[in-house]
């Protein structure tokens, strides 16, 4: 876009590393607008979630959260979720490191993903130790199910690099990525 191009040109000489690359490729530089189309699927028009909601009326988010709490036997506390592969690269070990702190704060934790036997066993142990505060969906969910989860969640834990852009989807559904 013209505004991005002008911004880059105005920063010429203040190079901190990336601008030089951009200046060299200016004739081939293109930008994409993220979520600029109001028709993009979101909580105000998503038929896959329990109840629709918007920034102006968040009551539907509370209904989504209540539905998940009942479905998974969780307390209706702040709902934190982790969605991803359960392996050494996913950052699930970092969740383990803060698990006691989360449980001390009476947080409900929903873990979504599949892993090897070691991680599966660990999560089963967590569920048993913190019954009513931890639930696990042992699958790699389809996008509509991810949207249902995010519509209920308050916080999405992303402790590792995530290539699926879950953070942008989470924000669209009123869920804070951390």
LUMTORLUM-845017 format. One line per field, with one value per residue: residue in one letter; x, y, z of N, C-alpha, C in turn; residue number from 1. Coordinates in steps of 0.02 Angstrom, whole numbers. Atoms other than C-alpha are relative to their C-alpha. Example, Ala and Ser with C-alpha at 12.3 -4.5 7.8 and 13.67 -1.06 7.14 Angstrom:
<rs>
code = (a, s)
n.x = (45, -42)
n.y = (-59, -59)
n.z = (0, -3)
ca.x = (615, 684)
ca.y = (-225, -53)
ca.z = (390, 357)
c.x = (45, -39)
c.y = (60, 55)
c.z = (0, 37)
pos = (1, 2)
</rs>
This chain:
<rs>
code = (x, x, x, x, x, x, x, x, x, x, x, x, x, x, x, x, x, x, x, x, x, x, x, x, x, x, x, x, x, x, x, x, x, x, x, x, x, x, x, x, x, x, x, x, x, x, x, x, x, x, x, x, x, x, x, x, x, x, x, x, x, x, x, x, x, x, x, x, x, x, x, x, x, x, x, x, x, x, x, x, x, x, x, x, x, x, x, x, x, x, x, x, x, x, x, x, x, x, x, x, x, x, x, x, x, x, x, x, x, x, x, x, x, x, x, x, x, x, x, x, x, x, x, x, x, x, x, x, x, x, x, x, x, x, x, x, x, x, x, x, x, x, x, x, x, x, x, x, x, x, x, x, x, x, x, x, x, x, x, x, x, x, x, x, x, x, x, x, x, x, x, x, x, x, x, x, x, x)
n.x = (42, -38, -19, -56, -58, -22, -28, -66, -43, -13, -47, -65, -54, 10, -3, -17, -10, 49, 17, -43, 30, 61, -18, -25, 54, 57, 41, 36, 32, 74, 26, 67, 37, 24, 68, 29, 66, 47, 36, -41, 33, -16, 51, 64, 34, -24, 52, -29, -8, 61, 39, -38, -11, -40, -31, 54, 42, -41, 39, -8, -64, 14, 37, -49, -42, 42, 10, -62, -9, 45, -19, -63, -3, -45, 29, 6, -51, -35, -17, -62, -6, -61, 18, -59, -30, -28, -67, -53, -5, 62, 1, 43, -41, 5, 64, -14, -38, 44, 63, 18, 21, 67, 48, 5, 45, 65, 11, 18, -47, 20, -55, 26, -54, -22, -71, -25, 23, -27, 41, 69, 0, -6, 63, 46, -19, 24, 73, 17, -21, 38, 67, 45, -36, -35, 32, -44, 28, -56, 6, -18, 67, 14, 3, 62, -6, -46, 39, 44, -43, -20, 58, 12, -61, -20, -71, -31, -71, -40, -68, -49, 16, 58, 6, 69, 28, 54, 5, 46, 67, 19, 20, 64, 51, -1, -43, -65, -57, -58)
n.y = (-59, -62, -24, 41, -20, -65, 10, 29, -51, -51, 28, 10, -29, 21, 73, 43, 67, 23, -51, 7, 54, -27, -49, 36, 37, -45, 7, 63, 4, -3, 11, 29, -25, 56, -7, -65, 14, 12, 63, 54, 37, -21, 22, -31, 32, 69, 47, 59, -11, 8, -62, -53, -59, -53, -45, -39, 44, 59, 50, 65, 30, 31, 62, 48, 22, 43, 63, 39, 19, 58, 56, 30, 5, -51, -56, -57, -48, -19, 60, -5, 58, 14, 39, 16, 66, 11, 26, -41, -64, -38, -44, 28, 4, -65, 2, 39, -42, -49, 33, -12, -70, -5, 33, -41, -56, 31, -6, 60, 10, 48, 18, 29, 25, 69, 6, 67, 29, -38, -60, 22, 21, -60, -37, 40, -12, -67, 3, 34, -41, -62, 16, -58, -58, 16, 46, 15, 25, 38, 2, -59, -21, -37, -72, -19, 17, -50, -61, 12, -3, -70, -40, 11, -12, -67, -7, 53, 6, 17, -4, 15, -28, 34, -19, -2, -66, 6, -62, -47, 29, -6, -69, -12, 31, -29, 42, -33, 46, -12)
n.z = (0, 4, -67, -23, 41, -25, -66, 10, 29, -51, -49, 31, -40, -70, 11, -57, 25, 49, 50, 59, 41, 30, 51, 59, 33, -1, 60, -3, -66, -2, -67, -5, -57, -40, -28, 18, 27, -55, 11, -25, -53, -68, -48, 13, 56, 3, -19, -32, -72, -40, 4, 32, -41, 31, -48, -30, -42, -14, -36, 33, -22, -65, 14, 28, -56, -43, 36, -5, -70, -12, 43, -21, -73, -26, -36, 46, -20, 62, 39, 37, 43, 39, 60, 39, -7, -67, 10, -29, 35, -5, -58, -52, -60, -34, -34, -60, -46, -33, -16, -70, -6, 29, -44, -61, 17, 15, 72, 37, 56, 51, 44, 62, 43, -7, -9, -12, -63, -57, -10, -16, -70, -42, 0, -40, -70, -16, -6, -62, -57, -2, 27, 1, 25, 62, 47, 57, 62, 28, 73, 38, 19, 62, -13, -33, -71, -29, -10, -57, -60, -10, -19, -72, -39, -17, 15, 40, -11, 60, -26, 52, 66, 28, 70, 23, -15, -49, -40, 32, -6, -70, -13, 33, -41, -66, -41, -2, 10, -44)
ca.x = (0, 55, 54, 169, 286, 291, 325, 472, 541, 525, 634, 778, 940, 868, 910, 903, 922, 763, 739, 888, 809, 644, 727, 813, 648, 535, 478, 419, 347, 163, 60, -94, -227, -267, -452, -500, -656, -802, -873, -730, -796, -801, -904, -1040, -1078, -1010, -1144, -1022, -1013, -1140, -1196, -1145, -1076, -989, -885, -1046, -1134, -1023, -1166, -1145, -963, -1024, -1148, -1008, -901, -1044, -1077, -893, -885, -1036, -977, -804, -847, -746, -779, -837, -677, -564, -539, -362, -330, -181, -206, -67, 38, 92, 277, 444, 431, 255, 296, 182, 328, 314, 131, 189, 308, 165, 31, 37, 25, -127, -212, -173, -271, -417, -400, -487, -368, -422, -285, -319, -201, -122, 49, 158, 129, 240, 140, -27, 17, 69, -94, -195, -100, -140, -324, -328, -233, -336, -507, -634, -498, -418, -497, -415, -475, -359, -369, -310, -469, -544, -552, -736, -698, -551, -669, -791, -648, -587, -764, -768, -588, -523, -338, -245, -73, 50, 215, 301, 309, 141, 125, -64, -90, -199, -159, -254, -402, -403, -409, -552, -649, -610, -476, -309, -156, -12)
ca.y = (0, 179, 216, 69, 119, 300, 241, 135, 277, 400, 284, 280, 309, 243, 66, -60, -210, -244, -78, -108, -269, -180, -35, -159, -246, -93, -121, -297, -257, -293, -288, -382, -312, -433, -450, -292, -375, -366, -525, -627, -763, -707, -731, -615, -725, -899, -1033, -1163, -1082, -1102, -919, -773, -614, -452, -317, -221, -372, -505, -605, -743, -770, -807, -935, -1016, -1026, -1098, -1230, -1285, -1286, -1403, -1512, -1542, -1537, -1379, -1243, -1084, -992, -899, -1028, -1046, -1159, -1236, -1298, -1391, -1545, -1620, -1639, -1565, -1424, -1367, -1282, -1396, -1416, -1229, -1256, -1390, -1263, -1142, -1272, -1254, -1065, -1080, -1202, -1092, -955, -1075, -1068, -1193, -1266, -1349, -1439, -1483, -1594, -1763, -1822, -1968, -2081, -1977, -1818, -1910, -1988, -1819, -1738, -1882, -1857, -1671, -1708, -1827, -1710, -1557, -1634, -1501, -1381, -1474, -1555, -1631, -1652, -1787, -1744, -1623, -1523, -1457, -1268, -1257, -1345, -1227, -1080, -1158, -1177, -999, -932, -1005, -970, -815, -846, -948, -1009, -1008, -1052, -1097, -1033, -1073, -1073, -1078, -897, -951, -787, -684, -802, -800, -610, -608, -720, -613, -731, -658, -747, -765)
ca.z = (0, -24, 163, 201, 58, 122, 299, 239, 133, 279, 384, 260, 354, 518, 465, 607, 494, 398, 309, 194, 133, 106, 12, -104, -143, -142, -322, -277, -105, -79, 80, 133, 246, 386, 432, 338, 267, 388, 310, 384, 498, 678, 836, 773, 621, 662, 664, 734, 907, 1047, 1043, 936, 1014, 972, 1055, 1088, 1166, 1246, 1326, 1197, 1251, 1427, 1357, 1255, 1412, 1517, 1385, 1385, 1575, 1583, 1439, 1513, 1699, 1728, 1853, 1768, 1812, 1693, 1555, 1489, 1341, 1254, 1075, 989, 969, 1133, 1102, 1154, 1025, 1071, 1235, 1336, 1457, 1494, 1537, 1658, 1736, 1777, 1812, 2002, 1988, 1874, 1991, 2143, 2053, 2026, 1836, 1724, 1594, 1433, 1340, 1158, 1060, 1037, 1087, 1128, 1278, 1394, 1368, 1368, 1536, 1607, 1556, 1628, 1792, 1788, 1760, 1908, 2023, 1978, 1943, 1895, 1840, 1694, 1542, 1389, 1211, 1144, 960, 828, 805, 644, 625, 674, 838, 869, 846, 971, 1096, 1071, 1087, 1264, 1317, 1403, 1372, 1240, 1291, 1146, 1229, 1065, 887, 810, 621, 617, 670, 815, 903, 773, 775, 966, 970, 847, 967, 1120, 1187, 1243, 1169, 1292)
c.x = (44, 22, 58, 64, 27, 34, 71, 48, 18, 52, 68, 53, -6, 1, 19, 5, -47, -13, 42, -26, -62, 15, 22, -56, -63, -45, -41, -38, -75, -21, -69, -34, -30, -68, -31, -71, -47, -39, 41, -36, 25, -57, -69, -38, 20, -53, 27, 6, -67, -45, 43, 5, 43, 31, -55, -43, 36, -39, 8, 65, -10, -40, 45, 42, -40, -11, 62, 12, -43, 24, 62, 8, 48, -39, -3, 45, 29, 24, 62, 5, 68, -23, 63, 22, 29, 67, 51, 4, -61, -1, -44, 39, -2, -67, 8, 35, -44, -65, -22, -24, -71, -52, -9, -47, -69, -21, -25, 44, -28, 59, -29, 59, 16, 76, 21, -21, 24, -43, -72, -5, 4, -66, -54, 13, -25, -75, -21, 17, -43, -69, -45, 33, 37, -40, 46, -42, 58, -10, 30, -65, -3, -9, -65, 1, 48, -37, -48, 40, 19, -58, -15, 59, 12, 72, 23, 75, 34, 73, 55, -21, -58, -12, -72, -34, -59, -9, -48, -71, -25, -24, -67, -58, 3, 41, 71, 56, 59, 54)
c.y = (62, 23, -41, 20, 67, -7, -29, 52, 54, -24, -14, 36, -18, -76, -37, -73, -19, 51, -6, -53, 26, 51, -34, -33, 43, -9, -64, -8, 7, -13, -31, 30, -60, 18, 68, -9, -18, -65, -60, -33, 23, -19, 31, -33, -74, -47, -61, 8, -3, 61, 53, 60, 49, 43, 39, -42, -67, -56, -69, -35, -36, -65, -53, -30, -47, -69, -45, -24, -60, -61, -37, -4, 49, 50, 59, 57, 29, -64, 14, -63, -3, -44, -14, -71, -5, -34, 50, 69, 45, 50, -26, -7, 66, 5, -40, 42, 50, -31, 13, 71, 10, -30, 37, 59, -24, 11, -67, -4, -53, -11, -37, -22, -72, -1, -72, -22, 39, 60, -19, -20, 61, 37, -39, 10, 69, 0, -32, 43, 62, -9, 62, 63, -13, -50, -7, -26, -31, -9, 64, 25, 34, 74, 21, -16, 48, 65, -8, 5, 72, 44, -7, 22, 74, 14, -61, 0, -21, 4, -16, 33, -40, 26, 8, 67, -4, 65, 50, -24, 8, 71, 16, -27, 23, -40, 29, -51, 20, -49)
c.z = (0, 69, 28, -37, 25, 68, -5, -27, 51, 52, -31, 41, 74, 2, 64, -23, -56, -55, -63, -47, -35, -55, -64, -40, -7, -61, 0, 66, -6, 72, -4, 61, 37, 30, -16, -26, 57, -8, 22, 58, 68, 46, -11, -58, -9, 27, 36, 76, 35, -5, -32, 47, -38, 55, 37, 48, 9, 36, -30, 20, 66, -9, -29, 56, 46, -31, 6, 71, 17, -37, 26, 76, 32, 42, -48, 24, -65, -35, -43, -43, -34, -58, -38, 8, 69, -10, 27, -32, 12, 57, 56, 66, 39, 37, 65, 53, 38, 25, 73, 12, -28, 46, 66, -11, -21, -73, -27, -61, -46, -47, -60, -42, 15, 8, 11, 70, 61, 15, 16, 73, 47, 5, 39, 75, 22, 11, 66, 61, 8, -31, 6, -26, -65, -41, -60, -58, -38, -75, -30, -30, -68, 18, 35, 74, 36, 13, 59, 66, 16, 20, 75, 43, 12, -22, -40, 14, -64, 21, -50, -64, -29, -70, -24, 12, 48, 40, -32, 4, 72, 15, -32, 41, 74, 50, -4, -12, 45, -19)
pos = (1, 2, 3, 4, 5, 6, 7, 8, 9, 10, 11, 12, 13, 14, 15, 16, 17, 18, 19, 20, 21, 22, 23, 24, 25, 26, 27, 28, 29, 30, 31, 32, 33, 34, 35, 36, 37, 38, 39, 40, 41, 42, 43, 44, 45, 46, 47, 48, 49, 50, 51, 52, 53, 54, 55, 56, 57, 58, 59, 60, 61, 62, 63, 64, 65, 66, 67, 68, 69, 70, 71, 72, 73, 74, 75, 76, 77, 78, 79, 80, 81, 82, 83, 84, 85, 86, 87, 88, 89, 90, 91, 92, 93, 94, 95, 96, 97, 98, 99, 100, 101, 102, 103, 104, 105, 106, 107, 108, 109, 110, 111, 112, 113, 114, 115, 116, 117, 118, 119, 120, 121, 122, 123, 124, 125, 126, 127, 128, 129, 130, 131, 132, 133, 134, 135, 136, 137, 138, 139, 140, 141, 142, 143, 144, 145, 146, 147, 148, 149, 150, 151, 152, 153, 154, 155, 156, 157, 158, 159, 160, 161, 162, 163, 164, 165, 166, 167, 168, 169, 170, 171, 172, 173, 174, 175, 176, 177, 178)
</rs>
